[in-house]
Structures are given as C-alpha cells and as structure tokens.
Amino acid sequence: MKTRQLGELEVSALGLGCMSMSQSYGEANRRESERTLHRALDIGYTFLDTASLYGLGHNETLLGEVLPARRNEFIVASKCGIVDRDGKRAIDCTPENVKKTCEDSLRRLNTDVIDLYYLHRRDFNVPIEESVGALADCVSAGKIRAIGLSECSSTTIRKAHNEHPICAVQSEYSLWSREPENKVFDCCRELGIGFVPFSPLGRGFLTGVITGMSALGDDDMRHTMPRFLGENFKQNFKQLADLREIAASNSCTLAQLALAWVLAQDPNFVPIPGTKHTKYAEENAQAAQLSISNEELTRVGKVFSGDSVYGDRYAKSHMISLDPEET
C-alpha cells in the first residue's frame, strides 16, 4: 500500500480502526480478530488505531498479545482521556490521569513507546494547555513519540499546538459527516498537522450493507444514533442509490467509493476504516488503488452534502462532549 505523511509520521494511506474488535458493533470473534490484524499487516497497513477506552483496555491488550513479534512493522496510535466510572462515561484529561493512562496503555500494548497518543476528547474542566503539557512530559520521557487530538475545534487545536507541536487531529469525517471542512482543515494545513478521518464509512452505513436496523444486535451502538433510526434511516438510505450507480460505473464497492472520496480530499489525509473481519480489511485496502475521475468524485461529494443528512451523529448525551467551533 502507498504511504502518506501524517505530521512527522509516515504511515499507510489507510489505517485500521480496531475498536470493533472489542466493543460497540456486536460481538467479535477472537480468532477472526487475530487473522484480521495479521492480514492487515501482510497487505500493507502500517497504521493501527486503538484507545484505552475501547473494551475498557481489551483492545489495547488484544494488540499487545497478538502482535508483539511484529511491533516494528506498524505505527500504533492510542488515546486517553475518556474513562468509565461505575458504568458511566466521563472525560478526565487532568495531567494525573493522562500520565496514569499512558502507563496503563504502554503495559497493555506490550510496548516501550506509543507512536501517537491522542487526547480522546477535550476536557472542558481542564485547560487544554495542561493536558497537552502532560503529554509533552510523556514525550520527554520517551513514552510517546507524538501527540494528537480528537474531535477538537480549530481554536483548541491552536492553543494545544502553542503548548507542544501536535502531530495529528482525528475527527469523524465522511460523505455524511463534513464538520471539519468548516475550520479544522485549514487550521491543520496551516500548522502542518496531519488529519485522520475516523468512521470514513459512516459507521458502516455508506457500505450499503446495512439495509435495516433489525439485523444489528441490541447492544450495537448504532441503535442510539439518530441517523440510523426510524424515518432518518429511510431517508438517508434512499440517497445511497446515486452512490451505487457511480460505484457500478467504476467497478468498485460502495465502501471503496466512499474511501476513495475521502482519500482524494487531501494527499495527506489518512482515514482509518474500522473492521473486525479480514474480508473487509482486504476490500478497504483496494480503495487506495482506485483511479476515479475528478468529475466522478465531485458527483460523489454532492451526495449527502449540505443539509441533506437526516439526524445528528450522536445522541444528545454524546453531542455535548464535542468541541464545537466558535461562531
């Protein structure tokens, strides 16, 4: 697979999001997860994304147990700052928690250094400079190589970057999630910060595989997301018809088309589609090899553009944890 520059890190054009191997999208099979991780490295993925939150440590432990002999073959990114307290999600980016979580992540990942360590969300009770300062201490101690932010506004990014150079910003970005186009992209380009689109397949919706919610398990997180519910789902699903036509004319799948569009937005964007299945890791990798005309990609970008998406990304309880742009 071709590589791209993510700040100071050189990584594969596509990364592998590992969360679903531990939580949120139905039960995972351990053996298939192991096969997927090894197959991903075999076909050229060199960027693996996890977090201390995923499976409450399970996901980092999985990578640490499955890939110790191949540690020099990949860049690993993890995250700190979201914690579970008595079954409830909370954000804690105090310097004490940042440093403690880093130590825990190192142990679970079975590694001496984490290549890229993000603040998973901004903590509105802690100045961003203090949280980034704690990560900077981890850099100085040789525990992490680079610092990242997740779902932060351009204002927060600038404040953080003034404290310590930020390597990458990770935010949801896909055909139906365009918020970073507002100010974040310009900010990252100006400061030389890489951008990592997560959920570039719209949490599976843009693959066209999900034709109804009844096929998803009761514990699947998409049951809580307005875009997947009721009339919103029906209206959003209708819009996939235009994408199916374009995909067919380019002899690719809907997933590959959606990824090709994200990849084409900037030569150094590194999307991280998540999967727990070998076949999808292989399918997604082929998107990096597609050659689709600019005219066709423009057509793709007009689907779900503007206000044509029905429903918010998250339920209100999660939306309030995001860091909106100042108006």
Buried (B, 14 or more C-beta within 10 A) or exposed (E): BEBBEBBBBEBBBBBBBBBBBBBBBBEBEEEBBBBBBBBBBEBBBBBBBBBBBBBEBBBBBBBBEBBEEEBEEBBBBBBBBBBEEEEEEEBBBBBEBBBBBBEBBBEBBBBEBBBBBBBBBBBEEBEBBBBBBBBBBBBEEEBBBBBBBBBBBBBBBBBBBEBBBBBBBBBBBBBBBBBBEEBBBEBBEEBBBBBBBBBBBBBBBBBBEBEEEEEBEEEBBBEEBBBBBEEBBEBBBEBBEBBEEBBEEBEBBBBBBBBBBBBBBBEBBBBBBBBBBBEBBBBBBBBBEBEBEEEBBEBBBEBBEEEEBBBEBBBEEBEEBBBEBEE
